[in-house]
């Protein structure tokens, strides 16, 4: 009888330890899931703040209205000294995509979120301004629009991986 009571108390103690370990594991999993949800919510909130500042008229101005053949003509027609509003449209658009590129590179935003929201627009803008960027890099800053280009490259990789094609 003494052995039976002792065995029962050992089994109860061992069961309590096992239950405690299982509870701890489940709590850690829930905490990790909550952290993941919180991270996703912060990403969405950050992304929404940035995209709320996006002005479709800047996009239209740069991709459809402005007509130029080279960097010098662009500056002559749309530069800050001749057409400050048109130039501001370009700068605002570039700032938007640069900011997205920085946030993607720092893993603050997931590239899938950007691709699902932006779809073709960054590709169209990049294709439009690439001749300008080339000259900016040669004349003024070799790293000009580096983060925008990073964004384009990451979007292209994601689109190829997900869809087997790009939306450029």
Buried (B, 14 or more C-beta within 10 A) or exposed (E): EEEEEEEEEEEEEEEEEEEEEEEEEEEEEEEEEEEEEEEEEEBEEBBEEBBEEBEEEBBEBBBEEBEBEEBEEBBEBBBEEEBEEBBBBBBBBBBBBBBBBBBBBEEBBBBEBBBEBBEEBBBBBBEBBEBBBEBBBEEEEEEBBBBBBBBBEBBBEBBEEEEEEBBE
